[in-house]
């Protein structure tokens, strides 16, 4: 007779369940405000709404090189980041969770690509998040040596700049820890990128690396490094909110 193996919940599941039970008890005994403040002490991102926008999707593969498509990297890293942020207490909204484009969500332009961008902007604005991240992978076909992450923010937004600086720093450190030295860059202020120009909350466009650079590409298609940069961005987000609280 074959033994049935029971799936034992992970440690993080037990911890989260325990925290929720304690918060409910505190809320019942002492009120909602105290319960929220206690829960926030354990979960750094409790109460924060964060939108993650995996760029491209569906018919739009984004940048490509040697059959590697940007859209897949964007989604895989985004889903890993979502999982980490939710464990930290954040409410995460995704513009997409599978390989689809978003142009079908509106008829505000005759151009498919423009409709796709408008849909992403609408999701971000309607979600009223504390911050948003739009994840992409860069390409520079004229120079295979160009490498490393780049983070863009709307030039006039102080909050977006603070977030961009923290993410840029943490991503560069993740590459260096993986043994792939990348140039130190400043976050890039921009007034023309559609998503940055048309969104209301603080947010950034993150170019995770260059698909045209062999070192970047090899790392970005590796699950272990995808987890590493997701952790780096999650840490940057926690540091951003921690600085705002000071």
QUISUL-V45898 format. One record per helix or strand. SS is the DSSP state (~ for helix, > for strand). FROM is the first residue (numbers start at 1). LEN is the number of residues. If there is no record, write none. Layout:
BEGIN
ss=SS from=FROM len=LEN
ss=SS from=FROM len=LEN
END
This chain:
BEGIN
ss=~ from=11 len=20
ss=~ from=32 len=11
ss=> from=49 len=6
ss=> from=57 len=1
ss=> from=60 len=1
ss=> from=64 len=2
ss=> from=68 len=2
ss=~ from=70 len=18
ss=> from=91 len=4
ss=~ from=103 len=3
ss=~ from=112 len=16
ss=> from=131 len=8
ss=> from=150 len=5
ss=~ from=158 len=20
ss=> from=188 len=3
ss=~ from=194 len=5
ss=> from=202 len=9
ss=~ from=214 len=7
ss=~ from=223 len=23
END
